[in-house]
Amino acid sequence: MFLLQKIEELMINYRDARYSVGEFVLHEWSNLHKYTINQVAENSYTSKATVVRFAKTLGFEGWKEFMKAYISEMKYLEQHQCDVDANYPFSAKSNTNEIIESLKKVQIESIQDTADLMETDIIEKAVGFLLKAKHIVVFGLSPNVFLGELFRRKMITIGKAIDVAKLGEMGIISQTLTENDCAIVISYSGNNECAEPMCYLPDLIENKVSIIGITSGGDNYMRQKLDCVLTMSSKERLYTKISNFATEESLQFILNVLFSCYFAKNYQDNNKFKLQNSKILEKQRLAVLSSMKDEK
């Protein structure tokens, strides 16, 4: 979880003077390095002590340490700069063609960024968890669970039945899993250890369940607890945005990679199973275009 997301999360949980500091920091994010701690306090109508408390709430010893992390994050963002703002890819003045072009760039760049963040050994480890698991369950909140459903649909076409835990049933389901099972835990922030689905990580770990985490970049609670974590593109803020355009594309790409690598481990058997069952289940479908028709 990057600083931008951490600050937004802080502003949801704290409505005291720290909120004012966070509001100023987000507004002046690109120019924050130009301000001294006294200037931040003055412009946020708070005190130097409040600015320090703001930094400590984010996990830093003080403002100086916060600024070191800020500068490091700014360098990263400059190296991975996008042509379009993932949070606001279009404006009120954008026409239809401009919106189409902007969304195309956001989604392509999200996939590219996600691919660059992938580590082969972590992918292989995650696929190993899936291969040995008797039972696989996806844990996440809306809208991530909808992409989890697509992953579930792909897996059942090759004979691997998995479940997507429903809101309100995650706690019960997490208690049924054992060391022979696998949990896929999806959380963009990966940081709220008191809320679903993150609050069930301790139980899953205690039960020795193989866990695949999927979250945004940067340090967070999930990364501190798990050693098999895949990284979503982290260009979006938690709340200040039009929609989850980049995140959805990133998560779907990660799940597609997991499915494809799983498929490839037993390519011939999986392909045979899928083709045989597709002919039975989809025989009512009629292909109008000759290019869509399968050879008999």
N, C-alpha and C positions, 0 to 999 in steps of 0.2 A: 504494500500500500504506500503510495507516494504521499509527499507532504500535502499536496493540494487536496487529496481525498481525506487525509487525516484531519486537516483543518475544517473541512466541511462537516465531518463527523463530530468534531468538537463543538461546532456551532449548533448542532442539533441537540447535544446533551447539556450544554452550558449556556444559560441566558443571562449571565452576569457580565461584568466588564470585559471578560475574556472574549465574549462575542464581538464586542466593538473592535478589539485588536484583530480578531480573525477577519472581520469584515474589511478592515483597512488593508490587511495583508493580501487578501484575495484580489481586492480592487487594484492594488499597486504591485501585483505579483511580478510583472516583468521589470519593474524599476525598484524593487524592494532593496536591492543592494546599494542604492544611492542614499538610503535613509539611515541615520544613526538611531540608536535605541531611544534617545530622548525625543527625536523627531517623530518616531513611530508613536510614542506615548502622547505627544502633543497633538498629532493629527488624528488619533483615535479617541481623543478626549479622555484619556486614562492616565495612569502613572507609570513610571519606570518599573516599579515593583509589580504592577499588573502585567506588563509586557514580559517580564521574567517568569511570572506565574503561568502565563500563556504558553511559553516555551517548555516549562516543566511539565505542564499538563500533557504536552505532546511527547513526553519521554526524554527531554533533553535536560542537561544540568543547568542550562541558562540560555540567554539570547545568543551568545557567541557560538555555542555549539549548534543551535538552531540554524544560524546563518551559514555555518559550514555545510550542513546538510542541504540547505537551500541552494547554495552555489553549486554543489555537486549535482543536484537534480537539474538545475538550469543548464549545466553543461551537457547532461544526458539528453535533455529535451532539444537542445540546439543541434546535437549530432543526429537526432532522429526527428528532425523537423518535418512536418507535413505541409502539403500545399493548401490543405483545407482544415479549418478548425473542426475537430470531431464533435465538439459540444454544440456549435452553431454553424453547421455547414452551409446554411443559406439564411437570407434575411427576408424581411417583409417586402423588400423591393426586388427580390430574385424572381425571374421569370421561369417558366417550365423547363426550358432547355438548361438554364443555369443550375436549377435544382437537380436535374438528372445528372449533369456532369459532376456536380459537387458530391452527390451521394456515391457515384461511381468511384471517385477518387478516395473518399473516406473508407469505403469497403475494401478496395484493392490495397490501400496502404495499411489497413488493419490486418489483413491476411499476411502481408509482407512482414510487418512488425512482429506478428505472432510467430511466423516461421523463423525469423532471426533469433527469437528468444528461446526456441526449442533446443533442448539438450537431448542428444540421441540416447544416452545412457538412462535418462529419466523416462523417456518414452518406452524404451525396452523394459524397464522395471515395471512400469504401469501395465504394459501388455502382459507381462509375466503374471501379475496379480489377477488380471482378467482370465487368463488361460487356466489357472489353477482353481479359480473360485467356483464353488458349487452354486452360490447365490450371489448376485450382484444387485446392489441397490443404489440409485442416484438420489442424493439429498441436495435440495436447493429450494430457492424461493422463486416466485414469479418475477420476471419472465423467463428466468434460466431453466425452470422445469419444463417449459414447452420445448426447448431445444433438447433437453434430456429425453423427452418423449420421442423425438425424431431419432435419437441415438438408440433408444429401446427398440423402435420399429426396425431399424437396420439390423440390429443384433438378432432379433427373432427370425428374420428372413434366412439366417444361417444356422438356426437351431439353438441359439443361446438365449434363454429366457432371462430377462432382468426386470426389475421393478423400479418405478419412480415413486418415492415416498411422498404421500400427501401431507399437506399442512395439517397439523394436529395429530398425525400418526407417526411422526418421525421418531419420537421418544420410544414408543412401543416397538417399532420396527428395529431401531438401533439395538435394543436389548435382545433381539432374536439372532443377531449375527454373531458368528464365531470366527476362529482362526482359519476356517475353511472357506470363508466368504470374503467379499470385497465391497467396500463402500466408495462411491465417487461423490465427493463433497465439493459443491460449487458455491463460491462466495466471492463476489468482486472485491469487497473490502477485506474479507478474511480476518476481520478484526473484532467483531462484536461477540465475545465469548459467552455472553449471557443470553443471546438470542438464537433462534433456529437459523441455519442448521449447525452453527459453530458450537453451541452449547452441548452437543452430543459427542464431540470429539473425545473428551476424556473417557466416556463409556466405551466408545469404539476401540480406543487405544488399550484400555484395561482388558477388554475381551479379545485382544490380539487380532483384531480384524485388519486385513490389508486395506490401506486407505490411499486413494488417489485424490489429491487436492488440486483444485483449479481455482486460481485467484489472480489478482492484479499484481504488478511488479512492486518492488520495495519490501520493506520489512513489515510483517504483521503476525498476528496470533497463530494463523494457520502454518506459516513457515517455521515458526518456533516449535511447533508440535509435530510436524510431519517431515519425512525425508523423501517423499515422492510428490512433488508439487509442480504442476504445469502452469505456465504464465500466460494470462490473457493480455492483450494489448491494453496499455494503461493510459491512453490519451484522453479518456473521458473523465470528467469530474463525477462525483457521486450523485449530485442533485442538480447542479446548475448546467442544464443542457436541454436540448429539444427532445432527444430520445436516445436509446441505447444502440445507435446505428453501428458504431465500431465494436462495441462489446459483444453484441449478438453475432456479428460476423466472425469475430475472434474465437468465441466459444464454440460456434458451429464448426469452425476449421479444426480446432483441437479435438473435438469429438469425432470428426470425420477421419482425422489422422489415427486416433485410437482404434476406430472400427477397421480402417484399412490395414493397419499393421497386424491387428488380430486376425483379419481375414487371410492375410498373406502367410501366416504361420502354418495354416493348413489349407492352402490355396485350392487344390484340386477337390478336396472333400467339401469345403465350404461352397465352392462354385457349383458342384454337382447337386448339393442339397438345395441351394437357392433356385437353381434352374428347374429341378424336379417339382418343387413345391410351388414355384411361380406359375408353372403350367396348369397345376391343379387349381390354385386359388384365384388365378387371374384369367381363366379360360373364357370368361364372359366378356372380357374386354375386346373390343374390335379396333384394329389399327386402320385408320383411313389412309395414311400415307404409306406407300410401298416401302419406304426406307425404315419405317417403324416395325414392319412385320418381321417376325423371327422365321428363320428357315426351319422347315419340318424335317 
